[in-house]
């Protein structure tokens, strides 16, 4: 699978993820790349090429904290989250097991 095909496949997986899959798999996975200070502050502090950018970090951190508090995302929040997470396909790819084919949602669990 080429890098472009892998990117497109990951972005399709994000686009097709349910709100619950976003809450349980995709958001926690990207949040693992935030530093402890960033998690505590709820924003991006360091530009280290991993985790989330400034504006994205604040929004996804808010969603993450909302989910941890037991509140599910609204449809509007899920749509915005999908749009943001698509940008981070490279990080998701780097987190996955070293396999070239048959990417499945279970690769992230």
C-alpha positions in Angstrom: 0.0 0.0 0.0 1.4 3.4 -0.9 1.6 6.3 1.5 -1.2 8.1 -0.4 -3.4 5.0 -0.3 -2.7 4.6 3.4 -3.6 8.3 4.0 -6.8 7.9 2.1 -7.7 4.7 3.9 -7.1 6.2 7.3 -9.1 9.3 6.4 -12.0 7.1 5.2 -11.8 5.2 8.5 -12.1 8.5 10.4 -14.9 9.7 8.2 -16.9 6.5 8.8 -16.2 6.3 12.5 -19.3 6.5 14.7 -19.4 9.1 17.5 -18.7 6.3 19.9 -15.7 5.1 18.0 -14.3 8.6 17.9 -14.8 8.8 21.7 -13.3 5.4 22.5 -10.6 4.9 19.9 -9.6 7.9 17.7 -9.6 10.7 20.3 -7.8 8.8 23.1 -5.2 7.6 20.6 -4.2 11.1 19.4 -4.4 12.4 23.0 -1.6 10.0 23.9 0.7 12.2 21.9 0.0 15.2 24.0 2.5 16.0 26.7 1.5 15.8 30.4 1.6 19.7 30.6 -0.6 19.9 27.5 -3.1 17.5 28.9 -3.3 19.4 32.1 -3.6 22.8 30.4 -6.0 21.5 27.7 -4.0 23.2 25.0 -0.9 22.7 22.9 2.2 24.1 24.5 5.1 22.7 22.5 5.4 22.6 18.7 7.0 19.1 18.7 5.5 17.7 15.6 3.3 15.2 17.5 0.0 15.5 19.2 -2.3 18.3 18.1 -1.8 21.8 16.9 -2.8 24.8 19.0 -6.5 25.4 17.9 -7.0 21.7 17.3 -5.5 20.8 20.6 -7.9 23.1 22.5 -11.0 21.7 20.7 -10.1 18.0 21.0 -9.0 18.5 24.6 -12.4 19.9 25.4 -14.1 17.0 23.7 -11.8 14.5 25.4 -12.6 16.0 28.8 -16.3 16.1 28.0 -16.2 12.4 27.2 -14.2 11.5 30.3 -16.9 13.3 32.3 -19.4 10.9 30.8 -21.0 13.2 28.2 -21.2 12.1 24.6 -20.5 14.3 21.7 -23.2 15.9 19.7 -23.5 15.2 16.0 -22.1 18.7 15.3 -19.1 18.0 17.6 -18.5 14.6 15.9 -18.5 16.2 12.5 -16.0 18.8 13.6 -13.9 16.2 15.3 -13.7 14.0 12.1 -12.6 17.0 10.1 -9.8 17.8 12.6 -8.6 14.2 13.0 -8.3 13.6 9.3 -5.3 16.0 9.4 -3.4 13.7 11.7 -3.4 10.6 9.4 0.4 10.4 9.6 0.5 10.2 13.4 -2.2 7.5 13.3 -0.3 5.6 10.7 2.9 5.9 12.9 0.9 4.5 15.9 -0.3 1.4 14.0 1.4 -2.0 13.9 3.8 -2.3 11.0 1.5 -3.8 8.4 0.9 -2.6 4.9 -2.5 -4.1 4.1 -5.9 -4.6 5.6 -6.1 -1.7 8.1 -8.9 -2.3 10.5 -10.3 -0.3 13.3 -9.0 -3.0 15.6 -5.5 -1.9 14.7 -6.1 1.1 17.0 -7.5 -0.8 20.0 
